[in-house]
Amino acid sequence: MSTHLGDLLDTARRQRLVGRHRELASFDDAVSGRSPRRLLFLYGPGGIGKTTLLREFRARARAAASALPPIRTGSCTLNNCST
């Protein structure tokens, strides 16, 4: 068990992640090469858990020791995206 505060907080956050089985499976398949997808979009209104889900993706990628391309962030509307 880790004694670093950041690790303890990450573990606590991961234990509270619920209802994202489909998104986690898509990410796992993309990282492992089981899916032809190499680009995943994560979007939605504020407060639905996008940041928490991204943190879980990061933890899973680190656990798998996968080299991932850089992650770009920004905001999009129906006709416009910005970074």
ChimeraX commands (.cxc) that place a marker at each C-alpha (Angstrom):
marker #1 position 0.00,0.00,0.00 radius 0.5
marker #1 position 1.27,3.41,-0.97 radius 0.5
marker #1 position 1.82,6.11,1.62 radius 0.5
marker #1 position 1.96,8.99,-0.87 radius 0.5
marker #1 position -1.05,11.26,-0.54 radius 0.5
marker #1 position -1.54,11.56,-4.30 radius 0.5
marker #1 position -1.62,7.77,-4.69 radius 0.5
marker #1 position -4.09,7.43,-1.83 radius 0.5
marker #1 position -6.36,10.05,-3.39 radius 0.5
marker #1 position -6.18,8.37,-6.80 radius 0.5
marker #1 position -7.15,5.05,-5.25 radius 0.5
marker #1 position -10.10,6.61,-3.42 radius 0.5
marker #1 position -11.31,8.29,-6.62 radius 0.5
marker #1 position -11.06,5.05,-8.60 radius 0.5
marker #1 position -13.16,3.21,-6.05 radius 0.5
marker #1 position -15.98,5.76,-6.51 radius 0.5
marker #1 position -16.14,5.43,-10.31 radius 0.5
marker #1 position -19.48,3.86,-11.22 radius 0.5
marker #1 position -21.58,3.45,-14.35 radius 0.5
marker #1 position -18.80,3.82,-16.90 radius 0.5
marker #1 position -18.32,0.20,-17.94 radius 0.5
marker #1 position -18.86,0.86,-21.66 radius 0.5
marker #1 position -16.42,3.78,-21.76 radius 0.5
marker #1 position -13.78,1.89,-19.79 radius 0.5
marker #1 position -14.13,-1.17,-22.05 radius 0.5
marker #1 position -13.69,1.02,-25.16 radius 0.5
marker #1 position -10.57,2.60,-23.69 radius 0.5
marker #1 position -9.12,-0.76,-22.61 radius 0.5
marker #1 position -9.75,-2.21,-26.08 radius 0.5
marker #1 position -8.09,0.77,-27.78 radius 0.5
marker #1 position -5.02,0.66,-25.53 radius 0.5
marker #1 position -4.58,-3.09,-25.82 radius 0.5
marker #1 position -4.97,-3.13,-29.62 radius 0.5
marker #1 position -8.18,-5.20,-29.55 radius 0.5
marker #1 position -10.00,-2.36,-31.29 radius 0.5
marker #1 position -9.18,-0.52,-34.50 radius 0.5
marker #1 position -10.04,2.74,-32.70 radius 0.5
marker #1 position -7.11,5.00,-31.97 radius 0.5
marker #1 position -9.04,8.16,-31.23 radius 0.5
marker #1 position -11.63,8.46,-28.50 radius 0.5
marker #1 position -13.76,11.52,-27.82 radius 0.5
marker #1 position -14.95,12.38,-24.34 radius 0.5
marker #1 position -17.54,15.12,-24.18 radius 0.5
marker #1 position -20.63,16.17,-22.28 radius 0.5
marker #1 position -22.05,18.82,-19.99 radius 0.5
marker #1 position -20.16,19.96,-16.94 radius 0.5
marker #1 position -20.40,17.87,-13.81 radius 0.5
marker #1 position -20.97,14.42,-15.32 radius 0.5
marker #1 position -17.52,13.02,-14.51 radius 0.5
marker #1 position -15.37,13.61,-17.58 radius 0.5
marker #1 position -12.31,14.57,-15.56 radius 0.5
marker #1 position -12.75,11.60,-13.24 radius 0.5
marker #1 position -13.03,9.30,-16.25 radius 0.5
marker #1 position -9.87,10.79,-17.79 radius 0.5
marker #1 position -8.02,10.18,-14.54 radius 0.5
marker #1 position -9.15,6.56,-14.65 radius 0.5
marker #1 position -7.95,6.28,-18.25 radius 0.5
marker #1 position -4.57,7.65,-17.16 radius 0.5
marker #1 position -4.32,5.17,-14.30 radius 0.5
marker #1 position -5.20,2.25,-16.57 radius 0.5
marker #1 position -2.67,3.34,-19.19 radius 0.5
marker #1 position 0.04,3.62,-16.56 radius 0.5
marker #1 position -0.86,0.20,-15.16 radius 0.5
marker #1 position -0.63,-1.29,-18.64 radius 0.5
marker #1 position 2.69,0.52,-19.22 radius 0.5
marker #1 position 1.30,1.70,-22.55 radius 0.5
marker #1 position 2.81,4.47,-24.56 radius 0.5
marker #1 position -0.06,6.75,-25.44 radius 0.5
marker #1 position -0.06,9.67,-27.82 radius 0.5
marker #1 position -0.43,13.12,-26.31 radius 0.5
marker #1 position -3.90,13.97,-25.09 radius 0.5
marker #1 position -5.32,17.23,-26.41 radius 0.5
marker #1 position -7.98,19.05,-24.51 radius 0.5
marker #1 position -10.31,21.78,-25.56 radius 0.5
marker #1 position -13.96,22.58,-25.95 radius 0.5
marker #1 position -16.37,21.89,-28.77 radius 0.5
marker #1 position -19.77,23.01,-29.86 radius 0.5
marker #1 position -21.79,21.62,-32.71 radius 0.5
marker #1 position -19.95,23.72,-35.31 radius 0.5
marker #1 position -16.73,24.77,-33.60 radius 0.5
marker #1 position -13.88,23.27,-31.58 radius 0.5
marker #1 position -11.06,25.07,-29.83 radius 0.5
marker #1 position -7.95,23.90,-28.00 radius 0.5
marker link #1:1,2 radius 0.2
marker link #1:2,3 radius 0.2
marker link #1:3,4 radius 0.2
marker link #1:4,5 radius 0.2
marker link #1:5,6 radius 0.2
marker link #1:6,7 radius 0.2
marker link #1:7,8 radius 0.2
marker link #1:8,9 radius 0.2
marker link #1:9,10 radius 0.2
marker link #1:10,11 radius 0.2
marker link #1:11,12 radius 0.2
marker link #1:12,13 radius 0.2
marker link #1:13,14 radius 0.2
marker link #1:14,15 radius 0.2
marker link #1:15,16 radius 0.2
marker link #1:16,17 radius 0.2
marker link #1:17,18 radius 0.2
marker link #1:18,19 radius 0.2
marker link #1:19,20 radius 0.2
marker link #1:20,21 radius 0.2
marker link #1:21,22 radius 0.2
marker link #1:22,23 radius 0.2
marker link #1:23,24 radius 0.2
marker link #1:24,25 radius 0.2
marker link #1:25,26 radius 0.2
marker link #1:26,27 radius 0.2
marker link #1:27,28 radius 0.2
marker link #1:28,29 radius 0.2
marker link #1:29,30 radius 0.2
marker link #1:30,31 radius 0.2
marker link #1:31,32 radius 0.2
marker link #1:32,33 radius 0.2
marker link #1:33,34 radius 0.2
marker link #1:34,35 radius 0.2
marker link #1:35,36 radius 0.2
marker link #1:36,37 radius 0.2
marker link #1:37,38 radius 0.2
marker link #1:38,39 radius 0.2
marker link #1:39,40 radius 0.2
marker link #1:40,41 radius 0.2
marker link #1:41,42 radius 0.2
marker link #1:42,43 radius 0.2
marker link #1:43,44 radius 0.2
marker link #1:44,45 radius 0.2
marker link #1:45,46 radius 0.2
marker link #1:46,47 radius 0.2
marker link #1:47,48 radius 0.2
marker link #1:48,49 radius 0.2
marker link #1:49,50 radius 0.2
marker link #1:50,51 radius 0.2
marker link #1:51,52 radius 0.2
marker link #1:52,53 radius 0.2
marker link #1:53,54 radius 0.2
marker link #1:54,55 radius 0.2
marker link #1:55,56 radius 0.2
marker link #1:56,57 radius 0.2
marker link #1:57,58 radius 0.2
marker link #1:58,59 radius 0.2
marker link #1:59,60 radius 0.2
marker link #1:60,61 radius 0.2
marker link #1:61,62 radius 0.2
marker link #1:62,63 radius 0.2
marker link #1:63,64 radius 0.2
marker link #1:64,65 radius 0.2
marker link #1:65,66 radius 0.2
marker link #1:66,67 radius 0.2
marker link #1:67,68 radius 0.2
marker link #1:68,69 radius 0.2
marker link #1:69,70 radius 0.2
marker link #1:70,71 radius 0.2
marker link #1:71,72 radius 0.2
marker link #1:72,73 radius 0.2
marker link #1:73,74 radius 0.2
marker link #1:74,75 radius 0.2
marker link #1:75,76 radius 0.2
marker link #1:76,77 radius 0.2
marker link #1:77,78 radius 0.2
marker link #1:78,79 radius 0.2
marker link #1:79,80 radius 0.2
marker link #1:80,81 radius 0.2
marker link #1:81,82 radius 0.2
marker link #1:82,83 radius 0.2
view
